[in-house]
């Protein structure tokens, strides 16, 4: 017989007033993901019946963030106006109808909570408790809700800091914002809570005291202070981000990645790194970036939504939306913009910028060049100061440079233009139109001298030669 599955409610309607931002609180990002997407990721490995996200009026933004992260099977309900966590759960239950099994309720601003912890909460209720509350002992409880225990160790109530007595404020065990409830009991009692408190809101935590008063058992499940961390302001956001980064670095260290200084390394949650890659200090790996085995990135580099191939290197550079082939190299001080592709052994050097450009195997642009909207073949040398003049003021045009061409220093390639195989341009030339195979373009505007190209002494490549050779 299949075990029943919990129903999940994610509380994500917070306005983020204390962050001083019009953006909903749970859409603020840490380690490359919105806060509530970290929570959804933890929940994704926990088999559940239905999952409802309680949102504010910014439902479209919330839905887009979740679907962008691959969560397409969620249900959404709007809490408007926001009247506290108790009201949020009531809105969710009205949408869900009868919840026969466990109801798992999780705050959307707790990105460090683990899947194992959430499963343990559910198990506490499955083993006989009516409710389980996630708690932690912290050094500075500040404005967090305090957990008051009964003599037998079970939970008596949770009191919000604003409503606590001086004695209760001395308690250092706090509510972490995740709960498992018997769904039927929760549905019955949620309508009985009131808003007679300092904030004038419906507290979900009041359900705990109602359950205890009616003879139901409520247990606490304790976690570390780190895992319990939530976000209310920018300081919290920074602290949670630091904890997540440390965890991510620890994970990759255990997977065989060399991270020279984890404290100055910033790796997003969706980045993947293969063993034996090396990450040097002050490196930022963001978005859906992948780093292959043997690659070396840094120092002082930023890689965003890009692939860095085996044995490739990136030094003091910014790479965005690009693909770096095996043993290619970038930097120092290069900028690779989206759509750049480097072949095996290709080299992009100091103060070179590329955009929407493919650069073939063993080709190189070592100094001070701009290559945009270009297709560059294999074994091409691009001299210092070269520019592909790709925009005519209204439209973009393409530059094509075939295998083994030699582009002299300070060449202006006025697109559209096609430089043939083994063709060459003289230093300082302005090239309009095409340059045939083995020809030389000289001057301003450039004139064509047939048969004077092939500055690097290359021979005809075999037509059957594969691109991987």
Beta strands, then each sheet from edge to edge (+ up, - down):
strand 1: 6-12
strand 2: 29-30
strand 3: 33-34
strand 4: 48-55
strand 5: 75-78
strand 6: 102-107
strand 7: 131-137
strand 8: 146-149
strand 9: 155-159
strand 10: 173-182
strand 11: 218-223
strand 12: 258-259
strand 13: 265-267
strand 14: 272-273
strand 15: 278-279
strand 16: 283-286
strand 17: 290-291
strand 18: 296-297
strand 19: 301-304
strand 20: 307-308
strand 21: 313-315
strand 22: 318-320
strand 23: 323-324
strand 24: 329-331
strand 25: 335-336
strand 26: 341-342
strand 27: 347-350
strand 28: 353-359
strand 29: 364-367
strand 30: 370-376
strand 31: 381-382
strand 32: 387-389
strand 33: 399-401
strand 34: 406-407
strand 35: 412-414
strand 36: 417-419
strand 37: 424-425
strand 38: 430-432
strand 39: 440-442
strand 40: 447-449
sheet 1: 5+ 4+ 1+ 6+ 10- 7+ 11+
sheet 2: 2+ 3-
sheet 3: 8+ 9-
sheet 4: 12+ 15+ 18+ 21+ 24+ 27+ 29+ 31+ 34+ 37+ 39+ 40-
sheet 5: 13+ 16+ 19+ 22+ 25+ 28+ 26+ 23+ 20+ 17+ 14+
sheet 6: 13+ 16+ 19+ 22+ 25+ 28+ 30+ 33+ 36+
sheet 7: 32+ 35+ 38+
end
